[in-house]
Amino acid sequence: MSLPDDRGGRADSGADHADSGAASLPPSNWNVPNFITVVRILFAPVFMWMLLADNGHDGVLRWVAAALFIIGIATDGLDGAIARRYGLVTDLGKLLDPIADKILTGGALVALSILGELPWWVTIVILVREWGITVFRFVVISEGVIAASRGGKLKTLFQSFAISFALVPLWVFDFLRPWIYWVDGILMTIALILTVVTGLDYLRHWWKTHRAGRG
């Protein structure tokens, strides 16, 4: 004897509802993208210690420290791409991702300044802009999130290139020495200019949005 059609329909509907409920569960904070982000954060104190332990001698520790920074900064987009692809975006990940970038770049800049390879004023300007804008975003988050501009992404790219070139002691090779310092200087100058300009542009954009919202 077969079951009535309406009974079977309710059973299917219940199953679909259960599947929908399971699918709507938020992803766990303990996932691969967040793990990658945490590893990037942990890279910072390790490569900073290696840089300072090398003390400007351009030995093995310097090369390993530079490699750790490059690997860490190269995974910047990896965690986000995995999170978006597999539906693993979490509030914790959104919080940790920009912090990881700031810790990596900030740690490298501070270490270079301690070694006397980068003027302290450059490090201070970049750190004030990066952490200042990050804190500001959290303060005004109730007004909505202002998406990263193309200039901001370009700034991050040049910061990564500039710091990587500054960390890798390519000047130990005689044939590179005549021009490597110029390349380092040009890249860091561009990164510094983009850092300041994009910071001011972010504040200008927020102010226009804020005024429009009040109006």
C-alpha positions in Angstrom: 0.0 0.0 0.0 1.4 3.3 -1.0 1.6 6.4 1.2 -0.6 9.4 0.4 1.0 12.0 -1.9 0.6 14.9 0.6 2.4 12.9 3.3 5.3 12.3 1.0 5.3 16.0 0.1 5.5 17.1 3.7 8.4 14.7 4.3 10.4 16.1 1.4 9.6 19.6 2.6 10.9 18.8 6.1 14.1 17.4 4.7 14.7 20.4 2.5 14.1 22.7 5.6 16.6 20.7 7.6 19.2 20.9 4.7 18.6 24.7 4.5 19.0 25.1 8.2 22.3 23.1 8.1 23.5 25.1 5.2 22.8 28.4 7.0 25.0 27.6 9.9 27.9 30.1 10.2 31.4 28.6 9.4 33.6 27.7 12.3 36.4 30.1 13.3 38.7 27.1 13.3 39.2 26.8 9.6 42.1 26.8 7.1 41.9 30.5 6.1 42.0 31.7 9.7 44.9 29.2 10.4 46.9 30.7 7.5 46.2 34.2 8.9 47.4 33.2 12.4 50.6 31.7 10.9 51.2 35.0 9.1 51.0 36.8 12.5 53.4 34.4 14.1 55.9 34.9 11.3 56.4 38.5 12.4 58.2 38.0 15.8 60.3 35.1 14.2 61.7 37.0 11.3 62.2 40.1 13.5 64.3 38.1 15.9 66.3 36.7 13.0 66.9 40.1 11.5 68.1 41.6 14.7 70.1 38.5 15.6 71.9 38.8 12.3 72.7 42.5 13.2 73.4 43.6 9.7 75.9 40.9 8.8 73.8 39.6 5.9 74.2 36.0 6.9 71.9 33.0 6.8 69.5 34.5 9.4 69.0 37.5 7.2 68.2 35.4 4.2 65.8 33.2 6.2 64.1 36.2 7.8 63.6 37.8 4.3 62.2 34.5 3.0 59.7 34.3 5.9 58.5 37.8 5.3 58.0 37.2 1.6 56.2 33.9 2.2 54.0 35.6 4.8 53.1 38.6 2.7 52.5 36.4 -0.4 49.8 34.5 1.4 47.9 37.8 2.0 45.3 37.0 -0.7 45.4 33.3 -0.2 43.4 33.1 3.0 40.7 35.4 1.7 40.5 33.5 -1.6 40.0 30.2 0.1 37.5 31.7 2.6 35.4 33.1 -0.2 35.6 30.1 -2.5 34.5 27.6 0.2 32.2 29.8 2.2 34.5 30.1 5.2 34.3 33.9 5.7 34.1 34.7 9.4 34.1 37.8 11.5 37.3 36.6 13.2 38.9 36.3 9.8 37.8 39.8 8.8 39.3 41.2 12.0 42.6 39.2 11.9 43.4 39.6 8.2 44.3 43.3 8.1 45.9 43.1 11.5 48.2 40.3 10.2 49.3 42.6 7.3 50.0 45.5 9.7 52.0 43.3 12.0 54.1 41.8 9.2 54.9 45.1 7.5 55.2 47.1 10.8 57.5 44.5 12.3 59.8 44.6 9.2 59.9 48.4 9.1 60.7 48.6 12.8 63.5 46.0 12.5 65.0 47.8 9.5 65.0 51.1 11.4 66.6 49.5 14.5 69.3 48.2 12.1 69.8 51.7 10.8 68.8 50.7 7.2 65.6 52.8 7.1 65.0 56.3 8.6 62.8 56.2 11.6 60.6 58.9 10.3 59.6 56.7 7.3 58.6 53.9 9.7 56.7 56.2 12.0 54.7 57.9 9.1 53.7 54.5 7.6 52.8 53.0 11.0 50.8 56.0 12.1 48.8 55.9 8.8 48.3 52.1 8.8 47.3 51.7 12.4 45.5 55.0 12.5 43.2 54.1 9.6 42.7 50.6 11.0 41.5 52.0 14.4 39.4 54.6 12.7 37.6 52.0 10.6 36.6 50.2 13.8 35.5 53.4 15.4 33.2 54.4 12.5 32.2 50.8 11.5 28.6 51.5 12.5 28.3 54.0 9.6 29.3 51.3 7.1 32.5 49.9 5.7 34.3 51.8 3.0 35.8 49.3 0.6 39.5 49.3 -0.2 40.2 51.5 -3.2 42.5 50.6 -6.1 45.0 53.1 -4.6 44.9 51.2 -1.3 45.6 47.9 -3.1 48.4 49.5 -5.1 49.8 50.9 -1.8 49.9 47.5 -0.3 51.6 46.0 -3.3 54.3 48.6 -3.3 54.8 48.3 0.4 55.3 44.5 0.0 57.8 45.0 -2.9 59.7 47.8 -1.1 60.0 45.9 2.2 61.0 42.7 0.4 63.7 44.4 -1.5 65.0 46.1 1.6 65.1 42.8 3.5 66.8 40.6 0.9 70.5 41.5 1.1 71.1 41.6 -2.7 73.9 44.1 -2.2 76.2 41.2 -1.3 76.4 40.5 -5.0 78.9 43.0 -6.5 77.2 43.2 -9.9 73.9 44.3 -8.2 75.4 46.7 -5.7 75.6 49.8 -8.0 71.8 49.9 -8.6 70.1 47.9 -5.8 70.2 50.8 -3.4 68.5 53.1 -5.9 65.8 50.5 -6.5 65.2 50.1 -2.8 65.0 53.9 -2.4 62.6 54.4 -5.3 60.3 51.6 -4.2 60.2 52.8 -0.6 59.5 56.4 -1.7 56.6 55.3 -3.9 55.3 53.1 -1.1 55.5 56.1 1.3 53.8 58.5 -1.0 51.0 56.0 -1.7 50.6 55.3 2.0 50.1 59.0 2.8 47.9 59.8 -0.2 45.6 56.8 0.2 45.2 57.5 3.9 44.1 61.1 3.2 41.9 59.9 0.4 40.2 57.4 2.8 39.5 60.2 5.3 38.1 62.4 2.5 35.9 59.6 1.2 34.6 59.0 4.8 33.9 62.6 5.3 31.8 62.9 2.1 29.9 59.8 3.0 29.4 61.0 6.6 28.1 64.4 5.4 25.8 62.7 2.8 24.4 60.4 5.5 23.7 63.3 7.9 22.0 65.3 5.1 
